[in-house]
C-alpha cells in the first residue's frame, strides 16, 4: 500500500473530521459497518502536526 502525505489547513482539517463523523453517523443509522471510517477518523485525529510556511 502506497503512503500519501496530505497537508491541510486548520479549516480543511476540521472539515475532514466533521465529514468523516457525519459519514460514520449515516452508516451507523443504516446498520452498516463503520470499521473503515473509524480507522480513517482515528488516523486523521492522531496525525502529527507539521507547520509549513506558505
C-alpha positions as CSV (number, residue, x, y, z in Angstrom):
1,X,0.0,0.0,0.0
2,X,1.4,3.4,-1.0
3,X,1.5,6.0,1.7
4,X,0.4,9.5,0.9
5,X,1.1,12.7,2.8
6,X,-1.6,15.4,2.8
7,X,-1.0,18.8,4.2
8,X,-4.2,20.5,5.4
9,X,-5.0,23.9,6.8
10,X,-6.9,24.1,10.1
11,X,-10.2,24.7,8.4
12,X,-9.7,21.8,5.9
13,X,-8.7,19.5,8.9
14,X,-11.9,20.5,10.7
15,X,-14.0,19.8,7.6
16,X,-12.4,16.4,7.2
17,X,-13.1,15.4,10.8
18,X,-16.8,16.6,10.6
19,X,-17.4,14.9,7.3
20,X,-16.0,11.6,8.5
21,X,-18.1,11.8,11.7
22,X,-21.2,12.6,9.6
23,X,-20.5,9.7,7.3
24,X,-20.0,7.4,10.3
25,X,-23.3,8.5,11.8
26,X,-25.0,7.9,8.5
27,X,-23.6,4.4,8.2
28,X,-24.5,3.6,11.8
29,X,-28.1,4.7,11.3
30,X,-28.2,2.3,8.3
31,X,-26.9,-0.5,10.5
32,X,-23.8,-0.8,8.3
33,X,-20.2,-1.4,9.5
34,X,-18.2,1.7,10.4
35,X,-14.8,0.0,10.9
36,X,-13.0,1.6,7.9
37,X,-14.4,5.1,8.7
38,X,-13.3,4.6,12.4
39,X,-9.8,3.8,11.3
40,X,-9.5,6.8,9.0
41,X,-11.0,9.1,11.6
42,X,-8.6,7.8,14.2
43,X,-5.6,8.3,11.9
44,X,-6.7,11.8,11.0
45,X,-7.2,12.8,14.6
46,X,-3.9,11.4,15.8
47,X,-1.8,12.5,12.8
48,X,1.3,14.6,13.8
49,X,1.0,18.3,13.1
50,X,3.7,19.9,10.9
51,X,3.8,23.6,10.4
52,X,4.7,24.6,6.8
53,X,5.4,28.2,5.7
54,X,3.4,29.2,2.7
